[in-house]
């Protein structure tokens, strides 16, 4: 499983050019788009990024 976190407003690596194709190309990938964030989504929206990571990790724990 792979988690891809991408800022909706990323001007450096746009979502349509990077995040979506990346998620489509990796089996079992989960794409989380962070609203109100650009290329540094972890600095711009840390609570949303941390929640996405914790949610993803909880799915791994649930798998056993």
C-alpha positions as CSV (number, residue, x, y, z in Angstrom):
1,X,0.0,0.0,0.0
2,X,1.2,3.5,-0.8
3,X,-0.1,6.8,0.4
4,X,0.2,9.8,-1.9
5,X,-0.5,13.2,-0.4
6,X,-0.8,16.1,-2.8
7,X,-1.8,19.7,-2.3
8,X,-4.7,20.8,-4.5
9,X,-3.0,24.1,-5.4
10,X,0.5,22.7,-6.1
11,X,1.9,24.8,-8.9
12,X,5.3,23.1,-8.9
13,X,3.9,19.6,-9.6
14,X,0.2,20.0,-10.5
15,X,-2.3,17.4,-9.3
16,X,-3.4,16.5,-12.8
17,X,0.2,16.1,-14.1
18,X,1.7,14.4,-11.1
19,X,-0.5,13.2,-8.2
20,X,-3.3,11.6,-10.2
21,X,-1.0,9.8,-12.7
22,X,1.2,8.6,-9.9
23,X,-1.7,7.2,-7.9
24,X,-3.1,5.5,-11.1
25,X,0.3,3.9,-11.8
26,X,0.9,2.4,-8.4
27,X,-1.2,-0.6,-7.4
28,X,-3.0,-0.2,-4.1
29,X,-2.2,3.5,-3.9
30,X,-4.3,5.9,-2.0
31,X,-4.4,9.5,-3.1
32,X,-5.3,12.2,-0.6
33,X,-5.7,15.7,-1.9
34,X,-5.1,18.4,0.7
35,X,-7.4,21.4,0.1
36,X,-5.9,24.9,0.6
37,X,-2.3,23.6,0.1
38,X,0.3,23.8,-2.5
39,X,3.7,22.1,-2.9
40,X,4.5,22.2,0.8
41,X,1.2,20.8,2.0
42,X,2.8,19.4,5.2
43,X,3.8,23.0,6.2
44,X,0.6,24.7,4.9
45,X,-2.0,22.2,6.3
46,X,-0.2,20.1,8.9
47,X,-3.3,19.0,10.7
48,X,-4.9,17.7,7.4
49,X,-1.6,16.0,6.4
50,X,-1.2,14.4,9.8
51,X,-4.8,13.2,9.8
52,X,-4.3,11.6,6.3
53,X,-1.2,9.8,7.5
54,X,-2.8,8.5,10.7
55,X,-6.0,7.4,8.8
56,X,-3.8,5.6,6.2
57,X,-1.7,3.9,9.0
58,X,-4.9,2.8,10.7
59,X,-6.0,1.0,7.6
60,X,-2.7,-0.9,7.6
61,X,-3.1,-1.9,11.2
62,X,-6.7,-3.1,10.5
63,X,-5.3,-5.4,7.8
64,X,-3.3,-7.3,10.4
